[in-house]
Amino acid sequence: MTATLQALLGFIAWTLCLLVLMEAIRSWLVLSGTVPANGFTPDNANLSPFMQRLARAHANCLEGLPLFGGLMLVAVVAGRATVTDPLAWVLLGARIVQSLIHLVSTSPAAVTARFTAFAVQVAIAVWWVLGLLGAR
């Protein structure tokens, strides 16, 4: 399996981990009688700030997966994983860092760091598109 496919699997696994964590906490809230089973909103707006950030971190992964995962799949299917392999793990690392920062804090420094991690992913995506188009 190429580094690109491993990183794509890692991206999917990370997204799944965030979902499992969110649903485990939601299940506990229902079982403990804290929140009725039908008392959740998609963004967890009626729950703790951590749960709201967890929902947003998960949504960020879902929003990024078609773009970043799509580029990874295009590279592999086209036999051009050599374009994406060198930075595939960096992209995954930046995604995980972005999510972890999102979970920990919303301070101005944290928001700047989170944006930086996202900007790294966007820069990698642009680099990949240029490489896949043969423009670099």
C-alpha positions as CSV (number, residue, x, y, z in Angstrom):
1,M,0.0,0.0,0.0
2,T,1.4,3.4,-1.0
3,A,2.0,6.2,1.6
4,T,-0.9,8.0,-0.1
5,L,-3.3,5.1,0.5
6,Q,-2.0,4.7,4.1
7,A,-2.6,8.3,4.8
8,L,-6.0,8.3,3.2
9,L,-6.9,5.3,5.5
10,G,-5.5,7.3,8.4
11,F,-7.7,10.3,7.5
12,I,-10.8,8.1,7.4
13,A,-9.8,6.3,10.6
14,W,-9.2,9.7,12.4
15,T,-12.7,10.9,11.2
16,L,-14.1,7.6,12.5
17,C,-12.4,8.0,15.9
18,L,-13.9,11.5,16.3
19,L,-17.3,10.1,15.4
20,V,-17.0,7.1,17.8
21,L,-15.9,9.5,20.6
22,M,-18.8,11.8,20.0
23,E,-21.3,9.0,19.9
24,A,-19.8,7.3,23.0
25,I,-20.3,10.5,24.9
26,R,-23.8,11.0,23.5
27,S,-24.7,7.5,24.5
28,W,-23.4,8.1,28.0
29,L,-25.5,11.3,28.2
30,V,-28.6,9.3,27.2
31,L,-28.0,6.3,29.4
32,S,-27.3,8.6,32.4
33,G,-30.6,10.5,31.8
34,T,-28.8,13.8,31.2
35,V,-30.1,14.2,27.7
36,P,-33.1,12.5,26.1
37,A,-32.3,10.4,23.0
38,N,-34.0,12.9,20.8
39,G,-32.3,15.9,22.5
40,F,-29.3,16.3,20.3
41,T,-28.6,18.8,17.6
42,P,-26.1,18.1,14.8
43,D,-23.7,20.7,16.1
44,N,-24.2,19.7,19.8
45,A,-25.2,23.3,20.4
46,N,-27.2,22.3,23.5
47,L,-24.2,20.4,25.0
48,S,-20.8,21.4,26.6
49,P,-18.3,23.6,24.7
50,F,-16.1,20.5,24.3
51,M,-18.9,18.5,22.6
52,Q,-19.6,21.5,20.3
53,R,-15.9,21.6,19.4
54,L,-15.9,17.8,18.9
55,A,-18.8,18.1,16.5
56,R,-17.1,20.8,14.6
57,A,-13.8,18.9,14.4
58,H,-15.6,15.9,13.1
59,A,-17.5,18.1,10.5
60,N,-14.1,19.6,9.5
61,C,-12.9,16.1,8.7
62,L,-16.0,15.3,6.7
63,E,-15.7,18.6,4.8
64,G,-12.0,18.0,4.0
65,L,-12.3,14.4,3.0
66,P,-13.7,14.8,-0.5
67,L,-11.0,17.4,-1.4
68,F,-8.0,15.8,0.2
69,G,-9.1,12.2,-0.1
70,G,-10.3,12.8,-3.7
71,L,-6.8,14.1,-4.7
72,M,-5.2,11.1,-3.0
73,L,-7.6,8.7,-4.9
74,V,-7.0,10.5,-8.2
75,A,-3.2,10.1,-7.7
76,V,-3.4,6.4,-7.0
77,V,-5.9,5.6,-9.7
78,A,-3.9,7.5,-12.2
79,G,-0.7,5.8,-11.2
80,R,0.7,9.1,-10.0
81,A,1.1,8.4,-6.2
82,T,4.6,9.6,-6.6
83,V,3.1,13.1,-6.6
84,T,1.2,12.6,-3.3
85,D,3.3,10.1,-1.4
86,P,6.0,12.6,-0.2
87,L,3.5,14.8,1.6
88,A,0.7,12.4,2.4
89,W,1.8,11.8,6.0
90,V,2.3,15.6,6.5
91,L,-1.2,16.2,5.3
92,L,-2.6,13.6,7.7
93,G,-0.5,15.0,10.6
94,A,-1.7,18.5,9.9
95,R,-5.3,17.3,9.9
96,I,-4.9,15.5,13.3
97,V,-3.1,18.5,14.7
98,Q,-6.0,20.8,13.5
99,S,-8.6,18.5,15.1
100,L,-6.7,18.2,18.4
101,I,-6.2,22.0,18.7
102,H,-9.9,22.4,17.9
103,L,-10.8,20.0,20.8
104,V,-8.5,21.7,23.3
105,S,-9.0,25.4,23.0
106,T,-10.6,28.3,21.2
107,S,-8.1,30.9,22.4
108,P,-6.7,33.3,19.8
109,A,-3.4,31.5,19.8
110,A,-5.2,28.1,19.4
111,V,-7.3,29.4,16.5
112,T,-4.2,30.8,14.8
113,A,-2.4,27.4,15.2
114,R,-5.5,25.6,14.0
115,F,-5.7,27.8,10.9
116,T,-2.0,27.2,10.3
117,A,-2.5,23.4,10.3
118,F,-5.4,23.9,7.9
119,A,-3.3,26.2,5.7
120,V,-0.7,23.5,5.5
121,Q,-3.3,21.1,4.2
122,V,-4.5,23.6,1.6
123,A,-1.0,24.3,0.4
124,I,-0.3,20.6,0.0
125,A,-3.6,20.2,-2.0
126,V,-2.6,23.0,-4.3
127,W,0.9,21.4,-4.7
128,W,-0.7,18.1,-5.5
129,V,-3.1,19.6,-8.1
130,L,-0.2,21.3,-9.8
131,G,1.8,18.0,-9.8
132,L,-1.1,15.9,-11.0
133,L,-1.8,18.4,-13.8
134,G,1.9,18.3,-14.7
135,A,2.2,22.1,-14.1
136,R,5.3,21.7,-11.9
